[in-house]
Amino acid sequence: MGNPNAAMTGAIVSSYIAGEAVGAVIQIVFGDRWGRKKFMQAMSVLVTIGSILQTAAQGYSMFLAGRVIAGVGALTPSDFERL
């Protein structure tokens, strides 16, 4: 993928944070409905899928998609561990 410019570096970093924002909304909607254990398992699967996509990325679009998906699942374990 070469050396990304400043705009692409910003997109790479912010895509993960955007995924965390989406994950926070998903947590509000589904966290109580599914229960803590099932919800954390589902989010762990998302983090794993996102990590696989980032590792196998052939271009920026695939890498950014992996960052967003991993970000969606990454926020919830840190929030539920406090409960």
N, C-alpha and C positions, 0 to 999 in steps of 0.2 A: 504494500500500500504506500510505500515511500514515506517521505517526511510531510506530515500534514501542516498546512499553514495555520495561522492563528485562528481563523474562523472555524476551520474544521476541528481544531483542538477544543475550542469552546463548545462546539456542537457535541463532541464526544463526551465531554464532562457533563454538560447540561442535560443530555439525553437520559443519563442515569438518574439525575435529580427529578426530571420530569416523570420518569417511571415510578419513583418513590411517591410523588404527589398523587399519581393515579392509584398506587397501592394503598395510600391512606384512605382514599374514597372507597375502594373495594373493601378495606378492612371495616369501615363503618357499616357498609351494607351487608356484608356476608359474615363478619366475625362472630356475631352472636347467633346468627341463623345456623351456621355449620358447627359451631363449637370450637373451642380453642385447639384441640388436637387435630381435627380434620382440616381446619383452616391452615394451621401451620404446616401440615403435610403438603397441602396443595401449593402453598407459597414456596415451600422448599423445592417442589418439582419445577415451579417457574424459574427459580434461581438456577437450577441445574440446566434447564433448557436454554436460558439466556447465556450461561457460561459456555455451553457447547457451541452455541451460535457465534459467540465472540471468538472462541478458539478456532473454529472452522471458517471464519470469515474470509471471503475472497475479495471483498471490496468494502468500501465505507458503509454502504447501505445495509449490508448484512451485519456489520459490526455494530452500527447504531441500533438496529432492531434488537440485537442481543443485549445491548446496554439497557434499552427501555424495558425489555422483558425481565432482565435480572433486577432492575430497579423496582419493578412492581412487587416482586416477591421479597426483596431485601429488607424493606422497612418493617414488615410485620413481626418477624421473630424478635427484634429488639423491643418492640412495643409490648408484646405479650409476655416477655420474660419478667417484666415488672409486676405482673398480676399474681 
